[in-house]
């Protein structure tokens, strides 16, 4: 069961559908693949939206399941370096699978 409140906008004009939703916006990623003779460059702007499976953070009882925005940004960079960036869709799936497997509170 997910509680939903009316949509609201944050300072940057981003829409949130639930008080459990949070994330990191405008993470710039420039990936250079140097494996071939001709280097390939992939530039992405990544936006992460996460939603907790409980409201402990909202009630102020626990921040245990919250992933800090700097940590989210660092995860983007680490996964790009470790696995490369084939394209936005493939990298998005990689990010989603990582967050869902490593953070069961999402």
NUTIKE-818456 format. One record per residue (C-alpha): residue number from 1; residue in one letter; x, y, z. Coordinates in steps of 0.001 Angstrom, whole numbers, plus 500000, padded with zeros to 6 digits. Layout:
BEGIN
(NUM "a" (X Y Z))
...
END
This chain:
BEGIN
(1 "x" (500000 500000 500000))
(2 "x" (501471 503340 498981))
(3 "x" (500206 506584 500456))
(4 "x" (499889 509301 497867))
(5 "x" (499417 513000 498477))
(6 "x" (498576 515667 495939))
(7 "x" (501449 516521 493653))
(8 "x" (503658 519357 494773))
(9 "x" (506626 521146 493263))
(10 "x" (510025 521606 494881))
(11 "x" (512193 524720 494431))
(12 "x" (513455 523480 491054))
(13 "x" (509962 522898 489690))
(14 "x" (510214 519109 490026))
(15 "x" (506989 517266 490781))
(16 "x" (506713 514880 493722))
(17 "x" (503762 512491 493947))
(18 "x" (504338 511236 497495))
(19 "x" (505901 512424 500730))
(20 "x" (508056 509275 500542))
(21 "x" (509637 510331 497263))
(22 "x" (513014 512025 497046))
(23 "x" (516056 512004 494803))
(24 "x" (518886 513820 493099))
(25 "x" (518503 516080 490047))
(26 "x" (520849 517286 487320))
(27 "x" (523799 514937 487866))
(28 "x" (526105 515588 484914))
(29 "x" (527976 512551 483629))
(30 "x" (530579 512617 480870))
(31 "x" (531786 509131 479998))
(32 "x" (534664 508561 477579))
(33 "x" (535158 505044 476195))
(34 "x" (538847 504721 475255))
(35 "x" (538802 501022 474332))
(36 "x" (538712 501550 470550))
(37 "x" (541000 503581 468303))
(38 "x" (538256 506192 468088))
(39 "x" (537139 507354 471527))
(40 "x" (533406 507457 472145))
(41 "x" (531898 510157 474353))
(42 "x" (528562 509824 476128))
(43 "x" (527150 512808 478007))
(44 "x" (524123 512307 480255))
(45 "x" (522142 514321 482764))
(46 "x" (520837 511859 485333))
(47 "x" (517803 512351 487563))
(48 "x" (517113 509865 490349))
(49 "x" (513679 509452 491942))
(50 "x" (513437 507065 494884))
(51 "x" (510439 506176 497026))
(52 "x" (510679 504602 500470))
(53 "x" (508460 501669 501348))
(54 "x" (507564 503162 504764))
(55 "x" (506973 506585 506301))
(56 "x" (509487 506398 509191))
(57 "x" (511599 509179 507687))
(58 "x" (508542 511388 507240))
(59 "x" (507444 510810 510846))
(60 "x" (510962 511509 512109))
(61 "x" (511392 508092 513728))
(62 "x" (514230 506810 511531))
(63 "x" (516468 507878 508656))
(64 "x" (517799 504334 508219))
(65 "x" (516418 503782 504725))
(66 "x" (517283 507188 503277))
(67 "x" (520116 507387 500747))
(68 "x" (521869 510756 500919))
(69 "x" (521870 512740 497685))
(70 "x" (525681 512869 497594))
(71 "x" (525712 509076 497903))
(72 "x" (523256 508825 494998))
(73 "x" (525540 511025 492888))
(74 "x" (528622 508981 493816))
(75 "x" (526821 505738 492931))
(76 "x" (526149 507139 489440))
(77 "x" (529854 507881 488941))
(78 "x" (531037 504557 490389))
(79 "x" (528675 502472 488241))
(80 "x" (529651 504431 485111))
(81 "x" (533332 503835 485808))
(82 "x" (532864 500150 486690))
(83 "x" (530415 499101 483945))
(84 "x" (530633 501838 481333))
(85 "x" (527768 503692 479669))
(86 "x" (526318 502036 476563))
(87 "x" (523367 504385 476398))
(88 "x" (520844 506176 478603))
(89 "x" (518355 503292 478743))
(90 "x" (520953 500638 479571))
(91 "x" (522562 502851 482211))
(92 "x" (519139 503665 483688))
(93 "x" (518390 499957 484049))
(94 "x" (521768 499423 485673))
(95 "x" (521042 502186 488200))
(96 "x" (517531 500929 488936))
(97 "x" (518703 497350 489454))
(98 "x" (521534 498503 491707))
(99 "x" (519319 500616 493960))
(100 "x" (516622 497945 494216))
(101 "x" (519091 495164 495018))
(102 "x" (521265 497128 497471))
(103 "x" (518562 499089 499298))
(104 "x" (515566 496908 500268))
(105 "x" (513722 499868 501838))
(106 "x" (512951 501323 498396))
END
